[in-house]
């Protein structure tokens, strides 16, 4: 099993990303339109080289077809401490594009990945449906044979970057009554005839919406991987991104913790700084401990992924589960320590309080993560020595 610690170069990179997030990206995020894709923000992340870090080798025209989980987690945590909008924009570019990187034909990789890395093309991961959220194997979007390709008919819901993305990684049913074994994955350009969608409003403004497929044509060269093996494409993507959702949560928890430490050290009440109150000091200690424990779980899972260890589903689920639940606690505790001022619109903690809730639901709710962990435990794949065989 991998042990993990950031080396000096990784720590320096994280510090650099925090500075870029605060000085270059936050102003662009604040000038964006709530709930819409912020293209100037994406273009800036492309110019700064942050998006290219998701796709090793793409800039040189020789992609490795393998993202680095640790690099992704460093990026997401560091950005989340400074600008959650930039963090989310980067993560969605990765989530929508990684299936193309890992499974598309070379021409599709060359078509889309350099544009995504430059911030010129917006990607989206279209898996969830109105009646197939956590039970992804039950999706019903139909892919019916049509010449040398298929036509897609049905609906997707809760799709980040929809309907503004430039292309979608779409999961559709190519074989009926076959569960996960009858799902295929496609890369679908947004301007394809028959494809439409609309925006949805959320508690925390976010570019998200529905997609409708009315006989949308897709071609053979837009199939990702093998026919009826699309569920594996989705799961490989989620195994990579679930720990990094934990990194996003850790970044929000760290920002909340830092704000709480600063506030309680300066706020005078009952004859001294709040931090001198034992209940406050103990709360801060609990916040710090949960944040660090979450960080270690996240980076342990990420380093195991990068080392090629097998049976990672349980570890990825543990990282996402613990980190997102810990972040919810830490942000809530920070709000409590700040009092009413943290509830004012525009306060950092008001912003974090709205943003921290969704990660416990998307990419597999906490209950689903517990189910995965229990399944892996019963199979002897959690807590057993890891292998790369």
C-alpha positions in Angstrom: 0.0 0.0 0.0 1.3 3.4 -0.9 2.4 5.9 1.7 2.1 9.5 0.6 3.7 12.9 1.2 4.1 15.8 -1.2 7.6 16.4 -2.3 9.2 19.9 -2.4 8.4 20.4 -6.1 4.7 19.5 -5.5 4.5 21.8 -2.5 6.0 24.6 -4.6 3.5 23.9 -7.4 0.6 24.0 -4.9 1.8 27.3 -3.6 2.1 28.7 -7.1 -1.5 27.6 -7.9 -2.8 29.3 -4.8 -1.2 32.6 -5.9 -2.5 32.3 -9.4 -6.0 31.4 -8.0 -6.1 34.5 -5.8 -4.4 37.0 -8.1 -5.3 36.0 -11.7 -8.4 33.7 -11.5 -10.6 35.1 -8.7 -11.1 38.5 -10.4 -12.3 36.7 -13.5 -14.6 34.4 -11.5 -16.1 37.4 -9.7 -16.8 39.2 -13.0 -18.6 36.1 -14.6 -22.3 35.5 -14.8 -23.6 33.2 -12.1 -24.7 29.9 -13.4 -23.0 30.2 -16.8 -19.8 28.8 -18.2 -17.1 31.4 -17.7 -15.1 31.2 -20.9 -12.7 34.1 -20.0 -11.8 32.1 -16.9 -11.2 29.0 -18.8 -9.1 30.8 -21.4 -7.0 32.3 -18.6 -6.4 28.8 -17.1 -5.4 27.7 -20.5 -2.9 30.5 -20.9 -1.5 29.8 -17.5 -0.9 26.2 -18.4 -3.2 24.8 -15.7 -5.6 22.9 -17.9 -2.7 21.3 -19.8 -1.5 19.8 -16.6 -4.6 17.5 -16.8 -3.5 16.0 -20.1 0.2 15.1 -20.0 1.7 15.4 -23.5 -1.2 17.0 -25.2 0.6 20.3 -25.7 3.4 18.5 -27.5 1.0 16.5 -29.7 1.9 13.2 -27.9 -0.7 12.6 -25.2 0.1 9.8 -22.7 -3.5 8.7 -22.5 -3.2 8.7 -18.7 -3.9 11.5 -16.4 -2.0 11.9 -13.1 -4.3 11.7 -10.1 -1.9 13.3 -7.7 -1.4 16.3 -10.0 -5.2 16.6 -10.4 -5.7 16.6 -6.6 -3.0 19.2 -6.1 -4.6 21.5 -8.6 -8.1 21.0 -7.2 -7.2 21.5 -3.6 -5.0 24.6 -4.2 -7.6 26.2 -6.5 -10.4 25.5 -4.0 -8.6 27.4 -1.2 -8.7 30.5 -3.3 -11.5 30.3 -6.0 -14.0 27.5 -6.1 -15.3 28.7 -9.5 -11.9 28.2 -11.0 -11.6 24.8 -9.3 -14.9 23.6 -10.6 -14.2 24.9 -14.2 -10.9 23.0 -14.2 -12.5 19.8 -12.8 -15.3 19.8 -15.3 -12.9 20.2 -18.2 -11.1 17.1 -16.9 -14.2 15.1 -16.2 -15.7 15.7 -19.6 -12.4 15.1 -21.5 -10.8 12.2 -19.7 -13.0 9.6 -21.4 -11.8 11.0 -24.7 -8.2 10.9 -23.6 -8.3 7.3 -22.4 -10.6 5.8 -25.0 -11.1 7.8 -28.1 -9.5 7.3 -31.5 -6.5 9.4 -32.2 -8.3 11.8 -34.5 -10.8 12.6 -31.8 -8.1 13.2 -29.2 -6.3 15.5 -31.7 -9.6 17.3 -32.4 -10.7 18.0 -28.9 -7.9 17.8 -26.3 -5.7 20.6 -27.4 -8.7 22.9 -27.5 -9.7 21.9 -24.0 -6.2 22.3 -22.7 -6.1 25.8 -24.2 -9.5 26.8 -22.7 -11.1 27.2 -26.0 -13.4 24.2 -25.9 -15.8 23.4 -23.1 -16.3 19.7 -22.2 -19.1 17.9 -20.3 -19.7 14.5 -18.8 -23.2 13.3 -19.7 -24.0 10.3 -17.6 -26.9 11.1 -15.2 -30.6 10.8 -16.3 -33.9 11.8 -14.7 -34.4 8.2 -13.5 -30.8 7.0 -13.5 -28.6 8.9 -11.1 -26.7 6.8 -8.6 -27.9 3.7 -10.5 -25.9 4.5 -13.6 -26.3 1.0 -15.0 -30.0 1.7 -15.4 -29.7 4.5 -17.9 -32.1 4.5 -20.8 -30.9 7.0 -23.4 -31.2 4.9 -26.5 -28.5 4.4 -29.1 -30.2 2.8 -32.0 -28.2 1.5 -35.0 -28.2 3.8 -38.0 -26.0 2.8 -41.0 -22.4 2.9 -39.7 -23.4 4.7 -36.6 -26.2 5.3 -34.1 -29.0 7.8 -33.3 -29.4 8.9 -29.7 -32.9 9.5 -28.3 -33.7 10.4 -24.7 -32.7 12.8 -22.0 -29.8 13.6 -19.7 -30.2 15.7 -16.5 -27.9 17.4 -14.0 -25.1 17.7 -16.6 -22.5 20.2 -15.6 -21.7 22.7 -18.4 -24.9 21.8 -20.2 -26.2 23.2 -22.4 -23.2 25.5 -23.1 -20.5 22.9 -23.7 -18.8 22.4 -27.0 -18.9 18.6 -26.8 -20.3 15.9 -24.5 -19.1 12.5 -23.4 -22.4 10.7 -23.6 -23.3 7.3 -22.2 -26.1 5.5 -24.0 -27.8 2.1 -24.1 -26.8 0.1 -27.2 -28.2 -3.2 -25.9 -31.5 -3.4 -24.0 -32.0 -5.4 -20.8 -28.2 -5.8 -20.4 -27.6 -3.5 -17.5 -24.0 -2.2 -17.3 -23.0 -4.6 -20.2 -25.2 -2.8 -22.7 -23.9 0.8 -22.3 -21.6 2.5 -24.8 -19.8 5.9 -24.7 -19.6 8.5 -27.4 -18.1 11.9 -27.9 -20.9 14.1 -29.3 -20.3 17.7 -30.7 -22.8 20.2 -29.2 -23.8 21.5 -32.6 -25.1 18.1 -33.7 -28.6 18.2 -35.2 -31.3 17.1 -32.7 -29.3 18.0 -29.6 -30.8 20.7 -27.3 -31.0 21.6 -23.6 -31.7 24.1 -21.0 -30.2 25.6 -17.8 -31.2 24.5 -14.3 -31.0 26.8 -11.2 -29.2 25.4 -8.1 -28.6 26.5 -4.5 -25.1 27.5 -5.5 -25.0 29.1 -9.0 -23.4 26.5 -11.3 -23.4 25.9 -15.0 -25.7 22.8 -15.1 -28.6 21.7 -17.2 -30.6 19.1 -19.1 -29.9 17.7 -22.5 -32.5 16.3 -25.0 -31.5 14.0 -27.8 -34.0 13.8 -30.7 -32.4 11.2 -33.0 -29.0 12.8 -32.7 -26.6 11.0 -35.1 -23.2 9.8 -33.9 -20.6 8.2 -36.1 -18.5 5.0 -35.6 -15.4 7.1 -35.0 -17.1 8.9 -32.2 -17.5 5.7 -30.2 -15.2 5.7 -27.1 -13.7 2.3 -26.5 -15.7 -0.7 -27.5 -19.4 -1.0 -28.1 -21.3 -2.1 -24.9 -18.2 -1.4 -22.8 -19.0 2.2 -22.0 -19.7 1.6 -18.4 -16.1 0.7 -17.9 -15.1 4.0 -19.5 -17.4 5.8 -17.0 -16.0 3.9 -14.0 -12.4 4.4 -14.9 -13.1 8.1 -15.1 -14.9 8.1 -11.7 -12.1 6.1 -10.1 -9.8 9.0 -11.1 -12.1 11.9 -10.2 -13.6 10.6 -7.0 -10.4 11.2 -4.9 -10.1 14.6 -6.6 -13.6 15.5 -5.5 -12.2 14.9 -2.0 -9.3 17.2 -2.9 -11.9 19.9 -3.8 -13.5 19.3 -0.4 -10.2 19.5 1.4 -9.4 22.8 -0.3 -12.8 24.3 0.9 -12.2 22.9 4.4 -8.7 24.4 4.5 -10.0 27.8 3.4 -12.7 27.6 6.1 -10.2 26.5 8.8 -7.8 29.4 7.9 -10.7 31.9 8.1 -11.8 30.5 11.5 -8.3 30.6 12.9 -7.8 34.2 11.8 -11.2 35.3 13.1 -11.1 33.6 16.5 -7.6 35.0 17.1 -8.8 38.6 16.4 -12.3 38.6 17.7 -12.4 39.8 21.3 -15.2 38.4 23.5 -15.6 37.6 27.2 -12.4 39.5 28.0 -10.0 38.0 25.4 -9.7 36.5 21.9 -12.3 33.9 21.2 -9.6 31.3 20.6 -8.9 31.4 24.4 -12.3 29.8 25.0 -11.8 26.1 25.4 -14.8 25.1 23.4 -13.6 27.3 20.5 -10.0 25.9 20.7 -11.3 22.4 20.8 -13.6 23.1 17.8 -10.6 24.4 15.8 -8.5 21.3 16.8 -11.3 19.0 15.5 -11.6 21.0 12.3 -7.9 20.8 11.7 -7.7 17.1 12.5 -10.6 16.2 10.1 -9.1 18.3 7.4 -5.7 16.7 7.6 -7.2 13.2 7.9 -9.2 13.8 4.7 -6.1 15.2 2.9 -4.2 12.0 3.7 -7.0 9.7 2.5 -7.3 11.7 -0.7 -3.6 11.8 -1.6 -3.1 8.1 -0.6 -5.8 7.1 -3.0 -4.3 9.4 -5.7 -0.8 8.1 -5.3 -2.1 4.5 -5.4 -3.8 5.3 -8.7 -0.6 6.8 -10.1 1.4 3.8 -8.9 -0.9 1.4 -10.9 -2.3 -0.4 -7.9 -5.3 -2.6 -8.4 -8.7 -2.6 -6.6 -8.9 1.1 -6.2 -12.7 1.6 -6.1 -12.9 1.2 -2.3 -10.0 3.6 -1.7 -11.5 6.2 -4.1 -14.8 5.9 -2.4 -13.3 6.3 1.1 -11.4 9.4 0.0 -14.5 11.0 -1.5 -16.8 10.0 1.4 -14.6 11.1 4.2 -13.3 14.3 2.7 -16.7 15.6 1.6 -18.3 14.8 4.9 -15.4 16.3 6.8 -15.6 19.5 4.7 -19.3 19.9 5.5 -18.4 19.7 9.2 -15.5 22.1 8.9 -17.3 24.7 6.9 -20.4 24.5 9.2 -18.2 24.9 12.3 -16.4 27.9 10.8 -19.8 29.5 10.1 -20.8 28.9 13.8 -17.5 30.4 15.1 -18.0 33.5 12.9 -21.6 34.0 13.9 -24.0 36.1 11.9 -21.4 37.8 9.8 -20.7 34.5 8.0 -24.3 34.5 6.8 -24.0 37.8 5.0 -24.2 37.5 1.2 -20.6 37.7 -0.3 -18.8 36.5 2.8 -16.3 33.7 2.1 -18.1 31.3 4.4 -21.5 32.1 3.0 -20.0 31.1 -0.4 -18.3 28.0 0.9 -21.5 26.9 2.8 -23.4 26.8 -0.4 -20.6 25.2 -2.4 -19.7 22.5 0.1 -23.1 20.7 0.0 -23.1 19.4 -3.6 -20.0 17.2 -3.5 -21.7 14.9 -1.0 -24.2 14.1 -3.9 -22.5 14.3 -7.3 -20.2 11.6 -8.7 -21.9 9.1 -6.3 -23.7 10.2 -3.1 -22.2 9.5 0.3 -24.6 6.5 0.6 -23.3 5.1 -2.6 -19.7 5.5 -1.5 -20.5 3.5 1.7 -22.1 0.8 -0.5 -19.0 0.6 -2.7 -16.7 0.4 0.4 -18.9 -2.4 2.0 -18.9 -4.3 -1.3 -15.1 -4.1 -1.6 -14.7 -5.0 2.1 -16.8 -8.1 1.6 -14.7 -9.1 -1.4 -11.4 -8.6 0.6 -10.3 -5.7 -1.5 -10.2 -3.1 1.2 -7.5 -3.3 3.8 -5.7 -6.1 1.9 -2.1 -5.4 0.6 -2.3 -3.6 -2.7 -0.7 -5.0 -5.8 0.2 -3.8 -9.2 0.0 -7.2 -10.8 
